[in-house]
Structures are given as structure tokens and as C-alpha cells.
Amino acid sequence: MLFDTHAHLNADQFEEDAAEVISRAQAEGVSNIVVVGFDEKTIKGALKLAEEYDFIYAAVGWHPVDAIDMTDEHIAWLEDLASHPKVVALGEMGLDYYWDKSPKNVQKEVFRRQIQLAKKVKLPIIIHNRDAHEDIVTILREENASEVGGIMHCFGSSLEIAKQCMEMNFYISFGGPVTFKNAKRPKEVAKELPLDRLLIETDCPYLAPHPYRGKRNEPSYVKLIAEEIANLKGITYEEVVQVTNDNAKKLFAIK
């Protein structure tokens, strides 16, 4: 019953063996995966996988790093795709102040446009946040993103930021970094987080959990994240699996 809420099985790293990776995930008890597209190529790849596998769903959006490349036609395309029966969210979208390909003002505008679209098509949003905590919260608040809610993906901010996001109807999702020995902040947040706001993900092929850190990540490893969270919160692994599965299905409106 594991639910990997954020995977990039559409990445080039899985070009040769995606079917085997998906089989391994099923063997480890992964019952659902959301494959995230964030530009033209990866959106098409996410849809292809979602159409091919019953238990795989797609999210479609535009990544902040590539915000400068997004056109009005892309926004219209995302709006069309929102009605696809396997599209369960818009994203990933947000702000990334680490890479400097897209100017901050362009990133903010593209982020706002996607939130506005999400409210129009009534889909939750998946947020990418790198070194932009305050601006993310400000824009979510100003755009009334609480109307649709969504996921703070691969959360690495403070407990205070997590609380502000939860007040706006967002779930907090943890990936591989929560298992890293030196990941003090994600561990602290995971420990304090209410169960009804908790999600898990891999963000594969990136950020593989311990003991696979530095290697290619894959959805079967989401089990290791659930185990770490159970340990941090002092609850059973089964409870983490059940609650994160229930939360994801509620958010994505999956029966």
C-alpha cells in the first residue's frame, strides 16, 4: 500500500529499464506512483506511463528553472491536459533560487500563472522550493492557493514554514534526505508533523535514501523513507504506510 507521490520515471535515467524498475516497486508493495512532468518532454513521458499502467498517475506543470522557456501556448496545453483522466495534479511548480537560468521575477510570474490555472481547473499543486522559502509562502498566500492545496515536495524547510503551509491546505512530503544521518531539519519536522498532513516520495532518480545515497533512486526505495519516519515518530511502519496512502488518495481524489 506504499504511495510514491513524486517520481520521475520519465527521466532519461530509466530509459533502458523502466519496466523492471516498476516491477521492483510493485514487489516491494508500492501500490501507486505519481510521475511528475515539468517540461514538454517529461510531461509527454509522464502521460505515456500513466496511460500504460493502471496504478501510475501523472502530474503536469512547469519547473521554475525552465520558467523562462514557458509560453502562453504551454499554459493552454496544461489547461487541456488538466482534464485527462490520469492527471491528478499540476506541478511541479514553484521557485528555485539555486540555479540561475530563469530570473526570479520570471519564476514568480510563471508560478502565479500556474496557481491561477490550478484554481480554474480545480487540481492540487506540487511545489518545488529551493532556497526560496519566504517567497513561496508569500505567493501561495497572495494567490489563495489554499483553495486547491497540494504538496510541499521533498520538504527541507523549517517547522515554522511547514506550519504556515499546512494552514494553507498543504501536505508535507518527505523523500530520501530524511534518512540521511546529517539531515537534522527534515528529521525534526517529520517528528513533529501531524499524521494527517504527511506524505512520502522518492523524487527518483534523484536523492536516493540511505544506504543508496549517491546512487540512482527508484520507487521501491520509498519503503526506506516510510521506515525512517516510523522510527522518528515512534509509530509502526504499517501506520505510516496506511496514513500516507490514505492522505495521498484523498489529496489526488483517487478512489
Order of alpha helices (4+ residues) and beta strands (2+ residues): beta-alpha-beta-alpha-beta-alpha-beta-alpha-beta-alpha-beta-alpha-beta-alpha-beta-alpha-alpha
